Amino acid sequence: MNTLFEYTIRLADDSLILGHRMSEWCGHGPILEEDIALTNIALDLVGQATSFLAYAGETEGKKRDADALAFLRFDREYKNALLVEQPNGDFGMTMMRQFLFDAFRKPLFERLQHSSDKQLAAIAEKSLKETKYHLKHSSEWVIRLGDGTEESNGRIQDALNTLWRYTPDLFYADEVDQEMQQQGIAPDMAAVYADWNATVQHVFQEATIEIPSNNWKQTGGRKGLHSEHMGHILAELQYMQRAYPNMEW
Amino acid sequence: MKDFDTAELERKFQEKIDKDIKIEPKDWMPDDYRQTLIRQISQHAHSEIVGMLPEGNWITRAPNLRRKAVLLAKVQDEAGHGLYLYSATETLGADREQTIDDLHSGKAKYSSIFNYPTVSWADMGAIGWLVDGAAIMNQVPLCRCSYGPYARAMVRVCKEESFHQRQGFEIMMQLAGGTPEQKAMAQDALNRFWWPSLMMFGPNDAESKHTAQSVKWKIKRHTNDELRQQFVDVTVPQAEMIGLTIPDKDLKFNAETGKYSYGEIDWTEFWEVVKGNGPCNKERVDARRKAKENGEWVREAANAFAQKRALKKSA
């Protein structure tokens, strides 16, 4: 197994699939300003995915470019965390999903920007700037909805109850991570987790919501074992490339 | 009869307009001028916002990453235009929420072109090329509109629209020069969007009830038919260049005038779509209404939160 390829693809697919989900909001946001913000986040994520995928293609050395990797893999070959493929739900669900992810991505990129792999370091450095904005935006909304009305508090608490089981998948670490960490390419996941945990505890306290007591852990994304939602995402994402193969667009 | 003061104010107002001095929000203006602008600018804002939907329909299915990013950026620009334009109506004393409710109730109109469905990827090309192309024809003269905030907003809007038009044409060029399936897809999109694009300039001059007064107030600088002709003259050679055929058997170039004459527009279809009987009128307005309704609890929460924090601060 090409571990650098595998590691990079996991980073790429988190951005690609969450970018896809966020782009579904375009034109349907709860206020115009948020429509612009959600589309902006989608755009940042698609940009990150493009950089990571292009690099994954290079490291693979099989002449697959970013588009070939984005559009022409089979479902088990996508390695995003389960969290990012979960449906948008209401605005609270979307913001909670985004917050749980941003709080993970920021400490990850803060470390990855010092990676011994210069290309990954450069992509992480650029993406970190965007991720800081995303985290500011999503954590403010989680707090605002949590400490807003009774209804909004209930909705954001429901969102947390639904999504919490998918958070361990973000920190799933196997031989790929171990090898990458040994080479000084990937950061220590335990340190990333500690930062993530501090952020979510703090924000949930501000938002007056509680982490559910059910500690069920749903994992599998990094091994390409996805939820039922993934097939539908790929049906849309890949539609043009599958229906009209081998064409330039 | 108008009293002397009003007549004098109107005289001075028209004098400013004739001298090309911009009217600013705090200046005196006739009520009809204000209402005409609110109607026109809010229609324009609604068109930007409703216009996000037919293109938004293809974001998740864009054929490659570059096209996806460009389309996202374009639709985001449209939301931005909507935002400036709603702000411009607010400088005239309109209320943004009321303006949006008028869209949802069907009282306010938006560009009819967005009531046509986007059924293929080539429609993203056709919309950029034709619809944004037509919008530019309409909007470039508005950069010199007599109302300052609208004119200034249009300067920025037009810059972005010209990027939109180019990306649309680029999609069409790529398809027209591609495989037979791609070329057929492009031609089909042109066939469906050509006539609705010509309708975007509004009724013929003889039928247009707003034109004369708007020209006098320099809200409008050209008539509907003048702008439509300009659009045809610019667009037909572009279609020829990429090997697509304009779906109009009466289209003819007149060497003497240097202009194209074109066939009769189906005004029955135009008025039906304006009345709400287009293929997607209901879907478009429903989608906007649903976005607002689904966002109600979010806006309430944001207000409640802001109030709580303000109380905490003052305590």
Chai-1 contact restraints between the chains, C-beta under 6 A:
chainA,res_idxA,chainB,res_idxB,connection_type,confidence,min_distance_angstrom,max_distance_angstrom,comment,restraint_id
A,S23,B,I59,contact,1.0,0.0,6.0,A-B,restraint_1
A,S23,B,T60,contact,1.0,0.0,6.0,A-B,restraint_2
A,C26,B,G56,contact,1.0,0.0,6.0,A-B,restraint_3
A,C26,B,I59,contact,1.0,0.0,6.0,A-B,restraint_4
A,C26,B,V75,contact,1.0,0.0,6.0,A-B,restraint_5
A,G27,B,M52,contact,1.0,0.0,6.0,A-B,restraint_6
A,G27,B,L53,contact,1.0,0.0,6.0,A-B,restraint_7
A,G27,B,G56,contact,1.0,0.0,6.0,A-B,restraint_8
A,H28,B,A291,contact,1.0,0.0,6.0,A-B,restraint_9
A,P30,B,G295,contact,1.0,0.0,6.0,A-B,restraint_10
A,P30,B,V298,contact,1.0,0.0,6.0,A-B,restraint_11
A,I31,B,G295,contact,1.0,0.0,6.0,A-B,restraint_12
A,L32,B,A79,contact,1.0,0.0,6.0,A-B,restraint_13
A,L32,B,L83,contact,1.0,0.0,6.0,A-B,restraint_14
A,D35,B,A79,contact,1.0,0.0,6.0,A-B,restraint_15
A,I36,B,Q76,contact,1.0,0.0,6.0,A-B,restraint_16
A,I36,B,A79,contact,1.0,0.0,6.0,A-B,restraint_17
A,T39,B,L72,contact,1.0,0.0,6.0,A-B,restraint_18
A,T39,B,Q76,contact,1.0,0.0,6.0,A-B,restraint_19
A,A42,B,L72,contact,1.0,0.0,6.0,A-B,restraint_20
A,L43,B,L72,contact,1.0,0.0,6.0,A-B,restraint_21
A,V46,B,K68,contact,1.0,0.0,6.0,A-B,restraint_22
A,V46,B,A69,contact,1.0,0.0,6.0,A-B,restraint_23
A,T50,B,L65,contact,1.0,0.0,6.0,A-B,restraint_24
A,A66,B,L65,contact,1.0,0.0,6.0,A-B,restraint_25
A,D67,B,N64,contact,1.0,0.0,6.0,A-B,restraint_26
A,D67,B,L65,contact,1.0,0.0,6.0,A-B,restraint_27
A,A70,B,L65,contact,1.0,0.0,6.0,A-B,restraint_28
A,F91,B,V298,contact,1.0,0.0,6.0,A-B,restraint_29
A,R144,B,A302,contact,1.0,0.0,6.0,A-B,restraint_30
A,R144,B,F305,contact,1.0,0.0,6.0,A-B,restraint_31
A,L145,B,A301,contact,1.0,0.0,6.0,A-B,restraint_32
A,D147,B,F305,contact,1.0,0.0,6.0,A-B,restraint_33
A,G148,B,A301,contact,1.0,0.0,6.0,A-B,restraint_34
A,G148,B,A304,contact,1.0,0.0,6.0,A-B,restraint_35
A,G148,B,F305,contact,1.0,0.0,6.0,A-B,restraint_36
A,T149,B,E300,contact,1.0,0.0,6.0,A-B,restraint_37
A,T149,B,A301,contact,1.0,0.0,6.0,A-B,restraint_38
A,T149,B,A304,contact,1.0,0.0,6.0,A-B,restraint_39
A,E151,B,W297,contact,1.0,0.0,6.0,A-B,restraint_40
A,S152,B,W297,contact,1.0,0.0,6.0,A-B,restraint_41
A,S152,B,A301,contact,1.0,0.0,6.0,A-B,restraint_42
A,E236,B,T60,contact,1.0,0.0,6.0,A-B,restraint_43
A,E236,B,R61,contact,1.0,0.0,6.0,A-B,restraint_44
A,Y239,B,R61,contact,1.0,0.0,6.0,A-B,restraint_45
A,M240,B,R61,contact,1.0,0.0,6.0,A-B,restraint_46
A,M240,B,P63,contact,1.0,0.0,6.0,A-B,restraint_47
A,M240,B,W121,contact,1.0,0.0,6.0,A-B,restraint_48
A,M247,B,G178,contact,1.0,0.0,6.0,A-B,restraint_49
A,M247,B,T179,contact,1.0,0.0,6.0,A-B,restraint_50
A,W249,B,P63,contact,1.0,0.0,6.0,A-B,restraint_51
A,W249,B,N64,contact,1.0,0.0,6.0,A-B,restraint_52
A,W249,B,R67,contact,1.0,0.0,6.0,A-B,restraint_53
